[in-house]
Amino acid sequence: MRNTTPAGRRYIARFMPLIAVYVATLFITTWVIRDSQPTGALLGLLSVLPALPLVGIIAVLGLYVVEETDEYLRAQIVRHMMIGLGGLLAIMSIWGFLEFGGAVPHFPTMLGFPIWCGIWGVSQCVSALRNRKSEDDA
């Protein structure tokens, strides 16, 4: 799905700086925690810092849905977000029960958002390929 609408362009303009801050913050905090081994409040602050840009990205995603005036695009965005959410909930539920039973190790929950994004992206790709095939068949 191309972001050719004004809302899509605003989404990209908001998303890109936040993802850059997330990546930089993740690398810097990981390095500082590993090398300096802080404790207490400083450790807590450093541990939370990478999550803050992700919270911003979640807000940007919400704004995108709210600001998109093309009803078809908005419906597609929400549909794929819901597919991502359903996939994430299924994975986390199954893994949680496996973990509860001792069959698998603990799952790092910080990976929930990237997993959701991945499923959302795959869903969009599958839909785009299906749409392209439908257009080719017509």
C-alpha positions in Angstrom: 0.0 0.0 0.0 1.6 3.2 -1.1 1.4 6.3 1.1 0.2 8.7 -1.6 -2.5 10.4 0.5 -1.7 13.4 2.7 -2.4 11.3 5.8 0.1 8.7 4.5 2.8 11.3 3.8 2.3 12.7 7.4 2.5 9.1 8.7 5.9 8.6 7.0 7.1 12.0 8.1 6.2 11.2 11.7 7.3 7.5 11.7 10.8 7.9 10.2 12.3 10.1 12.9 10.8 8.0 15.7 12.1 4.7 14.2 15.6 6.3 13.9 15.4 7.5 17.5 14.2 3.9 18.5 17.2 2.2 16.8 19.7 4.7 18.2 18.3 4.5 21.7 18.2 0.7 21.6 21.8 0.5 20.5 23.0 3.1 23.0 21.1 1.8 26.0 22.1 -1.8 25.2 25.8 -0.7 25.1 25.6 1.4 28.3 23.8 -1.3 30.2 26.2 -4.0 29.0 29.4 -2.0 29.6 28.5 0.1 32.7 26.2 -2.3 34.4 24.1 0.4 36.1 21.7 -0.4 38.9 18.7 1.1 40.5 16.8 4.0 39.0 19.4 4.5 36.3 19.0 0.9 35.1 15.3 1.4 35.1 15.5 4.6 33.1 17.9 3.1 30.6 15.7 0.0 30.3 12.6 2.0 29.5 14.1 4.5 27.1 13.9 2.3 24.0 10.2 1.7 24.6 9.3 5.4 24.5 9.8 5.9 20.7 7.7 2.8 20.2 4.9 4.4 22.2 5.3 7.3 19.9 5.1 5.0 16.9 1.9 3.5 18.2 0.4 7.0 18.6 1.5 7.8 15.0 -0.2 4.6 13.8 -3.4 5.7 15.5 -3.2 9.2 14.0 -2.7 7.7 10.6 -5.9 5.7 10.9 -7.8 8.7 12.3 -6.5 11.2 9.6 -6.9 8.9 6.6 -9.9 10.2 4.7 -9.9 7.5 2.0 -12.4 5.0 3.5 -11.1 2.1 1.5 -7.5 2.7 2.5 -8.5 3.2 6.2 -10.5 0.0 6.1 -7.5 -1.9 4.6 -5.1 -0.4 7.2 -7.4 -1.4 10.1 -8.0 -4.9 8.6 -4.3 -5.6 8.3 -3.7 -4.2 11.8 -6.4 -6.6 13.1 -4.8 -9.5 11.3 -1.5 -8.5 13.0 -3.1 -8.3 16.4 -4.9 -11.6 15.9 -1.6 -13.3 14.9 0.3 -11.7 17.8 -2.4 -12.8 20.3 -2.4 -16.3 19.0 1.4 -16.6 19.1 1.6 -15.1 22.6 -1.3 -17.3 23.9 0.2 -20.5 22.6 3.7 -19.6 23.7 2.3 -18.6 27.2 0.7 -22.0 27.7 3.8 -23.8 26.4 5.9 -21.7 28.8 3.5 -22.3 31.7 3.8 -26.0 31.1 7.6 -25.8 31.0 7.9 -26.9 27.4 9.6 -23.8 26.2 11.8 -21.0 27.7 10.5 -17.6 28.7 9.6 -15.4 25.8 10.9 -11.8 25.8 7.7 -9.8 25.7 9.5 -6.8 24.3 9.3 -8.6 20.9 5.5 -8.4 20.9 5.4 -5.1 19.0 7.9 -6.1 16.3 6.0 -9.4 15.9 2.8 -7.5 15.4 4.5 -5.2 12.9 5.9 -8.2 11.0 2.5 -10.0 10.8 0.8 -6.7 9.8 3.4 -6.2 7.0 3.2 -9.8 5.7 -0.6 -9.4 5.7 -0.3 -6.2 3.6 2.1 -8.0 1.2 -0.2 -11.0 0.7 -3.1 -8.6 0.1 -1.1 -6.6 -2.4 0.0 -9.8 -4.3 -3.6 -11.0 -4.3 -4.8 -7.7 -5.6 -2.1 -7.7 -8.3 -3.1 -11.2 -9.4 -6.8 -10.2 -9.5 -5.8 -7.3 -11.7 -3.7 -9.5 -14.0 -6.6 -12.0 -14.3 -9.0 -9.2 -15.3 
